[in-house]
Amino acid sequence: MAKLSAPKGTKDILPGESYQWQYVESVLKQIAKDFNFKELRTPTFEATEVFARGVGDTTDVVTKEMYTFLDKGGRSITLRPEGTAGIARSFVEHGLYAGVLPLKLWYLISCFRYEKPQAGRLREFHQFGIEMLGTTTPLADAEAILFGNEIFKRFQIGNITLNLNNIGCKECRKAYNEKLKAFLEEKKDSLCETCQERLGKNPMRIFDCKSEICQSLIADAPTIFDSVCEDCKNHFEEVTNILDTVGVSYKIDKGIVRGLDYYSKTVFEFVSQNIGAQGTVLGGGRYDGLIADLGGNDAPGIGFAMGLERLLLLLGDSIPVADTTPRILLIPIGDDAKKVAWKLVSDLRSRGISAEYDINCRSVKAQMKYADKIGANYTVVLGDEEVSKNQYQLKNMQTGESVTVALEQIADILSETTEG
């Protein structure tokens, strides 16, 4: 029988590395709390229309990368490729626009895209993201960027560049798309097949193309940054003024359009040079028309998402090693001692003290070796004599020293050493 393995582009997170994820997630959750964001959890799959309408049917995500299938009821279902569209659907479905606005949300999810697996890019990957719904102000754009910047500060990650662009509103882009079409019309036959189709539907998507030929053809193209209306220009200038005031450095990158259709005005990316080709660790922007596109009341928003796999690549060995060793291993000898041990281990765990006993019922010698293997801080042998006298030898496995204690003293001693 062939050996079973995880599907291509997926990865088991083994016990020896799961603490890294727990650490990263705990820091991100704390930052969200500090910025007064609340968690919203959405289903792993949605009706395909949520992403087709929300993400955009001309994007690579929708046209090439989504895991879509018919369920047993004949409905088209898609595993979520990103987080924002599902959040927006929930916002509309539950009428959250009727509450206090802006609504500040965070999420921590797994996503699915059919892409060629490489370092920092898997077919099942994990994202942390935020959304602010019901706000049009430049302050909200700055808040999202400052949240992202705080993540890299909190993890003490250097060599990160913040890139910004202004891609305007729908009216700006309508005029700009005509200008871009005119520029590319004579070069149309040299574009790849996908970009020839994009030229007719959504010319800005050509900036996302990975083809070197297409990239060379648009190298001298007019930029949306230089084509925005006065309102969009003023909005973006206010965002950069706030960043200047608080001392966050950035670069203007007129080539950023982001990979999803719902973006408008401010878009941004935090980029690292330390993880190869997949340098964007965090990206996001404003999406003022998304809620309306999904059938809701007009509620502008802004947000970002970051890949946890890429964040972990950046952090490398700098993540603190978690202390997962048990405080104590109980070694009972005899049936009466086992009953005492079971009660003691239950009491210790109820007090928040990590305690273990050997469920394989090995010999005392083997259990002492087991204590070394699992890194137990203390051991105590419970035999008939110890139980009858209520005198137990509590052994410190690091120093080799033992002290005689009563059963009821063990929890207090372990609590003191833990606090110390």
C-alpha positions as CSV (number, residue, x, y, z in Angstrom):
1,M,0.0,0.0,0.0
2,A,1.4,3.4,-1.0
3,K,2.5,5.7,1.8
4,L,0.0,8.5,2.4
5,S,1.2,12.1,2.6
6,A,-0.2,15.6,2.9
7,P,-1.5,17.0,-0.4
8,K,1.0,19.1,-2.4
9,G,1.1,22.6,-1.2
10,T,0.0,21.8,2.3
11,K,2.0,21.3,5.5
12,D,1.6,19.6,8.8
13,I,2.5,21.9,11.8
14,L,4.2,19.4,14.1
15,P,4.4,19.6,17.9
16,G,8.0,20.8,17.7
17,E,7.0,24.0,15.8
18,S,3.4,24.6,16.8
19,Y,4.7,26.7,19.7
20,Q,6.1,29.2,17.1
21,W,2.6,29.6,15.6
22,Q,1.1,30.0,19.1
23,Y,3.6,32.7,20.0
24,V,3.1,34.7,16.7
25,E,-0.7,34.4,17.0
26,S,-0.6,35.6,20.7
27,V,1.4,38.7,19.8
28,L,-0.9,39.6,16.9
29,K,-4.0,39.1,19.1
30,Q,-2.4,41.4,21.7
31,I,-1.8,44.1,19.1
32,A,-5.4,43.8,17.9
33,K,-6.5,44.3,21.5
34,D,-4.3,47.3,21.9
35,F,-5.8,48.9,18.7
36,N,-9.3,48.0,20.0
37,F,-10.2,45.5,17.2
38,K,-12.6,42.6,17.7
39,E,-12.4,39.1,16.2
40,L,-14.9,38.0,13.5
41,R,-14.9,34.3,12.4
42,T,-16.3,33.3,9.0
43,P,-16.8,29.9,7.4
44,T,-13.9,28.2,5.6
45,F,-16.1,28.0,2.4
46,E,-18.6,30.4,0.9
47,A,-20.9,30.6,-2.1
48,T,-18.6,31.1,-5.1
49,E,-20.5,34.3,-5.9
50,V,-19.1,36.0,-2.7
51,F,-15.6,35.8,-4.2
52,A,-16.5,36.3,-7.9
53,R,-18.4,39.5,-7.0
54,G,-16.2,40.6,-4.1
55,V,-12.6,39.8,-5.3
56,G,-13.3,40.4,-9.0
57,D,-13.8,38.0,-11.9
58,T,-10.8,39.4,-13.8
59,T,-8.3,38.7,-11.0
60,D,-5.9,35.7,-11.1
61,V,-7.4,34.6,-7.8
62,V,-10.9,34.1,-9.3
63,T,-9.9,33.0,-12.8
64,K,-7.0,30.6,-12.0
65,E,-6.5,29.9,-8.3
66,M,-9.8,29.2,-6.5
67,Y,-10.8,25.8,-5.2
68,T,-14.3,25.6,-6.4
69,F,-16.7,22.6,-6.5
70,L,-20.4,21.7,-6.5
71,D,-21.7,20.4,-3.2
72,K,-24.3,17.6,-3.0
73,G,-27.1,20.1,-3.5
74,G,-25.6,21.3,-6.8
75,R,-24.5,24.7,-5.3
76,S,-21.2,26.2,-6.3
77,I,-18.9,26.4,-3.3
78,T,-15.4,27.9,-3.0
79,L,-12.8,27.4,-0.2
80,R,-11.9,31.0,0.8
81,P,-8.9,32.4,-1.1
82,E,-8.7,35.5,1.2
83,G,-10.5,37.0,4.1
84,T,-12.1,40.3,3.2
85,A,-14.9,39.1,1.0
86,G,-16.2,36.8,3.7
87,I,-16.0,39.5,6.3
88,A,-17.9,41.9,3.9
89,R,-20.6,39.2,3.3
90,S,-21.1,38.7,7.1
91,F,-21.2,42.5,7.6
92,V,-24.1,42.7,5.1
93,E,-25.9,39.5,6.1
94,H,-26.1,40.5,9.8
95,G,-26.7,44.2,9.3
96,L,-23.6,45.2,11.2
97,Y,-23.7,48.6,9.6
98,A,-26.5,49.4,12.1
99,G,-24.1,49.2,15.0
100,V,-21.4,51.5,16.2
101,L,-19.1,52.6,13.3
102,P,-16.4,52.2,12.3
103,L,-16.5,48.5,13.0
104,K,-12.9,47.4,13.7
105,L,-12.4,43.7,13.1
106,W,-9.6,41.1,13.0
107,Y,-9.4,37.6,11.7
108,L,-7.0,34.6,11.8
109,I,-7.8,32.1,9.1
110,S,-6.6,29.4,6.7
111,C,-6.9,30.2,3.0
112,F,-6.7,28.1,-0.2
113,R,-5.3,29.0,-3.6
114,Y,-4.1,26.7,-6.4
115,E,-0.6,28.1,-6.9
116,K,2.8,26.6,-7.5
117,P,4.2,25.9,-4.0
118,Q,7.4,27.7,-3.0
119,A,8.9,29.2,0.1
120,G,6.3,31.3,1.9
121,R,3.6,30.3,-0.6
122,L,1.5,27.2,-0.1
123,R,-1.9,26.1,-1.4
124,E,-3.2,26.1,2.1
125,F,-1.8,29.1,3.9
126,H,-2.7,31.2,6.9
127,Q,-3.5,34.9,7.2
128,F,-4.0,37.4,9.9
129,G,-5.9,40.5,8.8
130,I,-7.9,43.5,9.9
131,E,-10.9,45.3,8.4
132,M,-12.4,48.7,9.3
133,L,-15.9,49.2,7.9
134,G,-18.0,52.3,7.8
135,T,-15.2,54.9,7.5
136,T,-14.1,57.2,4.7
137,T,-11.4,59.2,6.5
138,P,-7.7,59.3,5.7
139,L,-7.2,58.7,9.4
140,A,-8.6,55.1,8.9
141,D,-6.1,54.5,6.1
142,A,-3.3,55.7,8.4
143,E,-4.6,53.5,11.3
144,A,-4.4,50.4,9.1
145,I,-0.9,51.2,8.0
146,L,0.2,52.0,11.6
147,F,-1.3,48.7,12.8
148,G,0.8,46.9,10.2
149,N,3.9,48.9,11.1
150,E,3.3,48.1,14.8
151,I,3.5,44.3,13.9
152,F,7.0,44.7,12.6
153,K,8.0,46.8,15.6
154,R,6.6,44.4,18.1
155,F,8.4,41.5,16.5
156,Q,11.6,43.6,16.1
157,I,11.8,42.9,12.4
158,G,14.1,45.2,10.4
159,N,14.8,45.8,6.8
160,I,11.1,46.3,5.9
161,T,10.0,48.8,3.3
162,L,6.5,50.3,3.3
163,N,5.4,51.0,-0.3
164,L,2.3,53.2,-1.0
165,N,0.2,54.0,-4.1
166,N,-2.9,55.9,-4.8
167,I,-5.1,54.0,-7.3
168,G,-8.0,56.5,-7.1
169,C,-11.8,55.9,-7.1
170,K,-14.0,54.3,-9.8
171,E,-14.3,57.5,-11.7
172,C,-10.5,58.0,-11.7
173,R,-9.9,54.5,-12.9
174,K,-12.6,54.7,-15.7
175,A,-10.7,57.6,-17.3
176,Y,-7.3,56.1,-16.6
177,N,-8.3,52.7,-18.1
178,E,-9.1,54.5,-21.4
179,K,-5.7,56.2,-21.3
180,L,-4.0,52.8,-20.6
181,K,-5.9,51.1,-23.4
182,A,-4.8,53.7,-25.8
183,F,-1.2,53.3,-24.7
184,L,-1.3,49.5,-25.1
185,E,-3.4,49.3,-28.3
186,E,-0.4,49.1,-30.6
187,K,1.3,46.6,-28.4
188,K,-1.8,44.4,-27.9
189,D,-0.6,41.5,-30.1
190,S,2.6,41.3,-28.0
191,L,0.7,40.8,-24.7
192,C,0.1,37.4,-23.3
193,E,-3.2,35.8,-24.0
194,T,-4.5,36.6,-20.5
195,C,-3.5,40.2,-20.7
196,Q,-5.1,40.6,-24.1
197,E,-8.3,39.6,-22.4
198,R,-7.6,41.9,-19.4
199,L,-7.1,44.8,-21.8
200,G,-10.7,44.7,-22.8
201,K,-12.1,44.0,-19.3
202,N,-9.8,45.5,-16.7
203,P,-6.5,46.9,-18.1
204,M,-5.0,47.7,-14.6
205,R,-4.8,43.9,-14.0
206,I,-2.0,43.8,-16.6
207,F,0.3,45.3,-13.9
208,D,-0.2,42.0,-12.0
209,C,1.1,39.9,-14.9
210,K,4.2,37.8,-14.1
211,S,5.3,37.7,-17.8
212,E,8.6,39.6,-18.4
213,I,7.3,40.6,-21.9
214,C,4.1,42.1,-20.5
215,Q,6.1,43.9,-17.8
216,S,8.4,45.4,-20.4
217,L,5.5,46.6,-22.5
218,I,4.0,48.5,-19.6
219,A,7.3,49.9,-18.2
220,D,6.6,53.3,-19.7
221,A,2.8,53.2,-19.4
222,P,1.0,56.2,-17.7
223,T,0.4,55.5,-14.0
224,I,-2.9,55.7,-12.1
225,F,-1.0,57.7,-9.4
226,D,-0.6,60.6,-11.9
227,S,-4.2,60.3,-13.1
228,V,-6.3,60.6,-9.9
229,C,-8.9,63.2,-9.3
230,E,-8.4,66.1,-6.9
231,D,-10.4,64.4,-4.1
232,C,-8.4,61.2,-4.3
233,K,-5.2,63.2,-4.4
234,N,-6.1,65.2,-1.3
235,H,-7.2,62.0,0.6
236,F,-3.8,60.4,-0.1
237,E,-1.8,63.5,0.8
238,E,-3.6,63.5,4.2
239,V,-2.6,59.8,4.7
240,T,1.0,60.6,4.0
241,N,0.9,63.7,6.2
242,I,-0.2,61.5,9.2
243,L,2.6,59.0,8.5
244,D,5.1,61.8,8.3
245,T,3.8,63.2,11.6
246,V,4.3,60.0,13.5
247,G,7.6,59.2,11.8
248,V,6.7,56.2,9.6
249,S,8.9,56.1,6.5
250,Y,7.5,55.0,3.2
251,K,8.1,55.0,-0.5
252,I,5.7,55.7,-3.4
253,D,5.5,52.8,-5.7
254,K,3.3,53.7,-8.7
255,G,3.2,50.1,-9.8
256,I,1.2,48.7,-6.9
257,V,-2.4,47.9,-7.8
258,R,-2.8,44.9,-5.5
259,G,-4.2,41.6,-6.8
260,L,-7.9,42.1,-6.0
261,D,-10.5,44.3,-7.8
262,Y,-12.1,45.8,-4.7
263,Y,-9.3,48.2,-3.8
264,S,-9.5,52.0,-4.3
265,K,-7.5,55.0,-3.3
266,T,-4.8,54.0,-0.8
267,V,-3.0,50.7,-1.3
268,F,0.1,49.6,0.6
269,E,2.5,46.8,1.0
270,F,5.2,46.0,3.6
271,V,8.0,44.3,1.7
272,S,11.1,42.4,3.0
273,Q,14.2,41.6,1.0
274,N,15.0,38.6,3.3
275,I,12.6,36.0,2.0
276,G,13.3,35.8,-1.7
277,A,10.8,36.4,-4.5
278,Q,7.8,36.4,-2.1
279,G,8.8,39.7,-0.5
280,T,5.4,41.1,0.3
281,V,4.6,40.1,3.9
282,L,1.6,42.4,4.5
283,G,-0.6,44.2,2.0
284,G,-3.9,46.0,1.9
285,G,-5.8,49.1,1.0
286,R,-9.1,50.9,0.9
287,Y,-12.2,49.3,-0.7
288,D,-15.1,51.8,-0.7
289,G,-17.4,49.9,-3.1
290,L,-17.1,46.3,-1.8
291,I,-20.1,46.3,0.6
292,A,-22.4,47.7,-2.1
293,D,-21.1,45.2,-4.6
294,L,-22.2,42.4,-2.3
295,G,-25.7,43.9,-2.0
296,G,-25.3,45.9,1.2
297,N,-25.8,49.5,2.2
298,D,-22.9,51.7,1.2
299,A,-20.2,51.2,3.8
300,P,-16.6,52.1,2.8
301,G,-13.7,50.2,4.4
302,I,-10.0,49.5,4.6
303,G,-7.9,46.6,5.7
304,F,-4.9,44.4,5.2
305,A,-3.8,40.8,5.4
306,M,-0.5,39.2,6.1
307,G,0.8,35.7,5.5
308,L,1.8,33.9,8.7
309,E,4.1,31.5,6.8
310,R,6.1,34.5,5.4
311,L,6.1,36.2,8.9
312,L,7.6,33.0,10.4
313,L,10.2,32.9,7.6
314,L,11.2,36.4,8.6
315,L,11.3,35.6,12.3
316,G,13.4,32.5,11.9
317,D,15.1,31.4,15.1
318,S,14.3,34.7,17.0
319,I,11.0,33.2,18.3
320,P,11.3,32.4,22.1
321,V,11.4,28.7,22.8
322,A,8.3,27.7,24.7
323,D,8.6,25.8,28.0
324,T,6.4,22.8,27.3
325,T,8.0,20.5,29.9
326,P,5.9,19.1,32.7
327,R,6.6,20.5,36.2
328,I,6.4,17.0,37.7
329,L,6.2,13.3,36.9
330,L,4.5,11.1,39.4
331,I,5.8,7.6,39.7
332,P,3.4,5.3,41.6
333,I,4.2,1.8,42.8
334,G,1.2,-0.4,43.7
335,D,-2.5,0.0,43.3
336,D,-3.1,2.2,46.3
337,A,-0.3,4.5,45.3
338,K,-1.8,4.8,41.8
339,K,-5.1,6.0,43.2
340,V,-3.2,8.6,45.2
341,A,-1.2,9.6,42.1
342,W,-4.4,10.0,40.0
343,K,-5.9,12.3,42.6
344,L,-2.7,14.3,43.0
345,V,-2.2,14.8,39.3
346,S,-5.8,16.0,38.9
347,D,-5.4,18.4,41.8
348,L,-2.1,19.8,40.4
349,R,-3.6,20.3,36.9
350,S,-6.6,22.1,38.4
351,R,-4.2,24.6,40.0
352,G,-2.5,25.2,36.6
353,I,0.5,23.1,37.3
354,S,1.7,20.8,34.4
355,A,1.8,17.3,35.8
356,E,2.3,13.9,34.2
357,Y,2.3,10.2,35.1
358,D,3.4,7.2,33.0
359,I,0.2,5.8,31.4
360,N,2.4,3.0,30.0
361,C,3.0,1.6,33.5
362,R,6.7,1.0,33.1
363,S,9.2,0.1,35.8
364,V,10.5,2.7,38.2
365,K,13.9,2.7,36.4
366,A,12.2,3.2,33.0
367,Q,10.0,5.9,34.4
368,M,13.0,7.9,35.7
369,K,14.5,7.7,32.2
370,Y,11.2,8.8,30.8
371,A,11.3,11.8,33.2
372,D,14.7,12.8,31.6
373,K,13.3,12.4,28.1
374,I,10.3,14.6,28.7
375,G,12.3,17.1,30.6
376,A,10.3,16.9,33.8
377,N,11.5,19.4,36.5
378,Y,10.6,17.2,39.4
379,T,9.7,13.6,40.1
380,V,8.1,11.9,43.1
381,V,7.9,8.2,43.8
382,L,4.7,7.1,45.5
383,G,5.0,3.6,47.2
384,D,3.0,1.9,50.0
385,E,5.4,3.2,52.6
386,E,5.3,6.8,51.4
387,V,1.5,6.7,51.3
388,S,1.2,5.2,54.8
389,K,3.6,7.8,56.3
390,N,2.6,10.7,54.0
391,Q,6.2,11.4,53.4
392,Y,7.4,11.7,49.8
393,Q,10.8,12.4,48.2
394,L,10.4,15.3,45.8
395,K,13.4,15.2,43.5
396,N,14.7,18.2,41.6
397,M,15.8,16.7,38.3
398,Q,18.1,19.6,37.5
399,T,20.1,19.5,40.7
400,G,19.5,15.9,41.8
401,E,18.5,17.1,45.3
402,S,15.5,15.6,47.1
403,V,13.4,16.9,49.9
404,T,10.9,15.1,52.1
405,V,7.4,16.6,51.9
406,A,3.8,15.7,52.8
407,L,1.4,15.2,49.9
408,E,-0.5,18.4,50.6
409,Q,2.8,20.4,50.4
410,I,3.7,19.4,46.8
411,A,1.3,21.7,45.0
412,D,2.4,24.7,47.1
413,I,6.1,24.0,46.5
414,L,5.6,23.6,42.7
415,S,3.5,26.8,42.6
416,E,6.3,28.7,44.4
417,T,9.0,27.5,42.1
418,T,6.9,28.3,39.1
419,E,6.3,31.8,40.2
420,G,10.0,32.2,41.1
